[in-house]
Amino acid sequence: MRINDETFAVRMEPLKPWTVAGDPKLKHLSKLTSNIYDSLDDLSKSNRIWLKNNYPGVLKILVDMDAAGDAFDLHEGNIMLRGNVPVLVDPVYDPGSME
């Protein structure tokens, strides 16, 4: 929502950190996402199918990022949970942000 001409606010939601220890699906998702560097070409066809079957929303975001040419920044620190649903937070690497 707009606060003034130069300031906006966003509604935040409670998310919790995730751990892959007890959930094999999350462990596999963590392994897949941490191996995507330049594009979705880094994923095998079987891993794309697994992602489509288990986390289609995540795959949609990754496809859109890939099409836009965004650099991936996916690791456990950038994935949180809304209940049992993984949420990608800050999944795009921005080299200019380090300047």
N, C-alpha and C positions, 0 to 999 in steps of 0.2 A: 504494500500500500504506500501511497505517496505521503511523505511527511511535509515536504516543501519542494521547491523546484530542483534542489540538489540532493535531497535525501529520500531514500526509500527504506522501508522496513519489511522484513519477511517474517512470516509466522514460522516458528520453529516447532518441531515435534520431538517428543522424547524417543531417542534411539538408544540402543544398547550396543556395546562392543560385542563382537562375536568371537567365539573360540571354536576352532575346528576339531578339538579333541574328541568330543562325544558324537559328532554327527558326520558320518561318512560322505553325505552329499555336500556338506559345506567344505569338508576337507578337499574333495575333488574340485569344487568350484574355486577354492583358494589356489590350488595347484594350476588350474587352467588359466585363471586371470593373471597370476604372477608370471606366466609364460607368454603373455601377449605384450610385445614391445612396439613393433612398427605398424602392424596391421593384423587383421584377422587371418591373414595368410599364415600366421604363426600357429594357428590351430589346425589340427587334423580334421578331416571330414567326420570321423567318428566322435570327436570331441564337440564339434558343432552340433551334431545330432543330439548328443547327450545334453548339451546346454539348451537346445530347443525343447527337448522333452521335459527337462527339470526346471529350468529358469528362463522361459521364453521372454519375459520382460527384460532380463539382463541382456539376452542376446540381441533384442531390438535396440537397446541403447548402444551396444558395441557395434552393431551394423551401422547405425546412424553416425557414430563417432568416426568409424572407418571411412564412410562415404564423405564425411566432411574433411578428412585428412588430419584429424586431431591425433596428437601423440598420446598414447595410453599411459596412465599412471595408476595401475591397479595392483594393489597389495592388500594384505589384511588390514592395515591401518586406514584404508579408504573404502572399506566395506563394513557396514553396521547392520543391525537387525531392527526391523519393525515387527515385533512378535517373532514369527518364524521366517519372515520375508527378508531376503538380503536387499540392502539399499546401498547403491553406489554413491559415495560422497567424494567430491573432488576427483573424478576419474581421469581428468585430462591433465597431461603434463604441459606446463607453460614455462618454457625456458626463460622468458622475460621476467617471470616472477622472482627470479633469484638475483636480479640486478638491484 
